Amino acid sequence: MSIEIYSSDYCPFCVRAKSLLQSKSLTYTEHKVDGKPQLRATMQQKSGRTSVPQIWVGEVHVGGCDDLFLLERSGKLDKLLAAEA
């Protein structure tokens, strides 16, 4: 299972999302978009969104920080992680 997160060093939502993933002992690949307009454009093309973080679990686009926490609160994040494992 792979987890990818597009983030920025100056984004508190990115910090929160990464903290949640770390609290579950999950490893992820981080793509920092700061000063990298082509990488940000790639993120926008893949997600259809301009904000960070943007998170994928396997091939599933989770969305941003609020989306990740909503999955966690509803118990669906663990199910998604298990399905993608």
C-alpha positions in Angstrom: 0.0 0.0 0.0 1.3 3.4 -0.8 0.3 6.7 0.6 1.2 10.0 -1.1 0.7 13.5 0.2 1.4 16.7 -1.6 2.2 19.3 1.0 3.8 22.6 1.8 6.1 23.5 4.7 3.9 26.5 5.6 0.6 24.7 5.8 -0.9 23.8 9.2 -3.4 21.4 7.6 -0.4 19.5 6.1 1.1 19.2 9.5 -2.2 17.9 10.9 -2.7 15.3 8.1 0.9 14.0 8.4 0.5 13.8 12.2 -2.6 11.6 11.8 -0.8 9.3 9.4 2.2 9.1 11.8 0.0 8.4 14.8 -1.2 5.3 12.9 2.4 4.3 12.2 1.9 4.8 8.5 4.7 5.7 6.1 4.0 8.0 3.2 5.7 9.6 0.3 5.7 13.4 0.6 5.9 15.7 -2.3 6.6 19.3 -1.2 5.2 21.8 -3.7 6.9 24.9 -2.2 8.6 26.7 -5.0 7.8 23.9 -7.5 5.1 25.2 -9.9 5.4 22.1 -12.1 4.9 19.7 -9.1 1.9 21.8 -7.9 0.5 21.7 -11.5 0.8 17.9 -11.4 -1.0 17.8 -8.1 -3.8 20.0 -9.5 -4.1 17.9 -12.6 -4.4 14.7 -10.5 -6.7 16.0 -7.9 -8.7 18.8 -9.5 -7.8 20.9 -6.5 -5.4 23.7 -5.8 -5.0 23.4 -2.0 -2.6 21.3 0.0 -2.5 18.8 1.4 -3.8 16.4 -1.2 -3.7 12.8 -0.1 -3.9 9.5 -1.9 -4.1 6.0 -0.4 -3.2 3.7 -3.2 -5.2 4.8 -6.2 -7.9 6.5 -4.1 -7.8 10.2 -3.8 -8.8 10.9 -0.2 -8.7 14.7 -0.6 -7.4 17.2 1.9 -6.9 17.3 5.7 -10.6 17.7 6.5 -11.4 14.8 4.2 -8.8 12.6 5.9 -10.1 13.4 9.4 -13.7 12.8 8.3 -12.6 9.3 7.1 -10.9 8.7 10.4 -13.9 9.9 12.5 -16.3 7.7 10.6 -14.1 4.6 10.8 -13.6 4.5 7.1 -9.9 5.3 7.0 -8.9 2.0 8.5 -11.2 0.1 6.1 -9.6 2.0 3.2 -6.1 1.2 4.4 -7.0 -2.5 4.8 -8.5 -2.6 1.3 -5.5 -1.0 -0.2 -3.0 -3.2 1.7 
